[in-house]
Amino acid sequence: MASRRSTRNDNDQRVTFSRPLFIALLVVSGALIAFDRPASRSDAFGAFRAGFTDLAAPLLELGAQPIRSVKGIGPYFRRQGALAEENAQLRQQLIEARYWEDLAYRQRDRIEIYEDALDVETPMIQDRIGAWTVADPQGPFVQARLIGRGLEAGIRDGYPVINLYGLVGRVYETGRRSARVLLLTDLNSRIPVMADRSNARAILIGDNSDYPRLEYVGRVPDLQEGDRIVSSGDGGILPRGLPVGEAIRTRSGEWRVRLYSDQAPVDFVWVWPYQRIVPPDQEPDEADLELPPAELPLIVDTPDGETDAEPEAAPDAGADDGTAPDDASGDASPEEQP
Amino acid sequence: MRKPTDRQSPWLAALGCVLSVLLALVMQAAPTRLVDGVNIMPTWPLVAIFLWSGVRPQFMPPIAVFAIGLTQDLLTGAPMGVWALSYLIAIAAFRFRGEDGMPRDLPPVLLRFAGTLLLAHGIAFTAGSFALEQMADLQPLIIEIVATLLMFPLVAYLVLRRRRSGRSGFIGG
């Protein structure tokens, strides 16, 4: 029978599944699994991963283009009948939004005046970095997105990532031209949040479901269904006030969050440059900080009650006896300002 | 008229193998969730590895299987080695042996692929849970298995058809 005869060339007969190589590769795989755990990943492994995604990002971007071009086709045909009605609603909302836009501009101006008066600079006014999703791996081990901007665009590990509706996650692996975003739904995601209404604190913990759960809410949490959940800023990991979602209660009494960011596919996102607030014990060494100019006179109380102006700066003098003069703190570095 | 030797160009077959594996890896990582209703992604790299190891085993030595698995780990953000280990063991256990290689009928191919798929995902679940230091999510794995089982017959049918119609093998052969 012609179709049953061997189809291999003579050369194919020499092909074997080499046992020593196979065993060696098994050992290598096992070693990689042991050393590349997300909880204890070394910098070298992290750099290798980031370098690889940098190389793969253009190819993935190419693969994402056709998907991006057809993404609106399904909803368009399915909801054709409702589009006219939706259009009318949107026009009405646009009129209302113009009032809120005007109000927002006025509020922004007022805030700028107050901030100037108080000499306060909030991190929220920094520019956001826009990026497209280039890969969306759907695996059991990680819920992440790969975005097509990296270190060169100013993205760093830990920066929060938002879409039009709310917080998506945060950057956890940064390459030169790509970065990986850990979603709020991932098993390893832990975000300090609070209810906007009551300021009740909780930790938002991802469990690979669409609705991450709220933990550490206390015995009698001041939460209600529909409460707006925002980032609390606790621990300095994320800025305070980023919209996350709304609280929902399951039948078992567990609190979970319906994410705002789920209202649309995570395609275009903004990365929010945010300097993590460092605890005092982790601040840079005193030598690294900018010292006050030497020519500024320090006001030092002398033991006999007189006040002398010393011409030389003595930054350590106050620190040693714990009586740092208030006037000297006026030259503190920006990190020390509120 | 083309000579039979032209049809047996190993370079064309090798190119087909590389391109199909690349396509499978890109599809695996592509942001398909952007398209409404497409939330299920079959394990395309395993499909490619399995079919090529049956049709052209010389293109799928252990090092190639390992490299594909490792690339999938890196693209999907999974701990390195998880899919590499899974594919290696599963393909080693269920690859076609013997002179005829992969049979030309669909049912035995499908059956063997189901075994490969289940073993690969079982190992991936165990290895992934070990790496994450907590139980990995079983639901996406099950969805992947079902989606792959649903999609595999179509791809396998096309490959087997091409193989039957070809003089002595698959693309270029």
Interface residues (C-beta under 8 A of the other chain):
Chain A: S3 R4 S6 T7 R8 N9 N11 D12 Q13 V15 F17 S18 L21 F22 L25 L26 V28 S29 G30 A31 L32 I33 A34 D36 R37 P38 A39 F45 R49 F52 T53 A56 L59 L60 L62 G63 A64 I67 R68 V70 K71 I73 G74 P75 R78 T133 V134 A135 D136 P137 Q138 G139 P140 F141 V142 A144 R145 L146 E173 R180 L187 N188 D207 N208 P265 V266 D267
Chain B: Q8 L22 V26 M27 Q28 A29 A30 P31 T32 R33 L34 V35 D36 G37 N39 I40 M41 P57 Q58 P61 P62 I63 F66 G69 L70 L74 L75 T76 G77 A78 P79 M80 G81 V82 A84 L85 L88 I89 A92 R95 E99 D100 G101 R104 A124 F125 A127 G128 F130 A131 L132 E133 Q134 A136 D137 L138 Q139 P140 L141 E144 R163 R164 S168 G169 G173
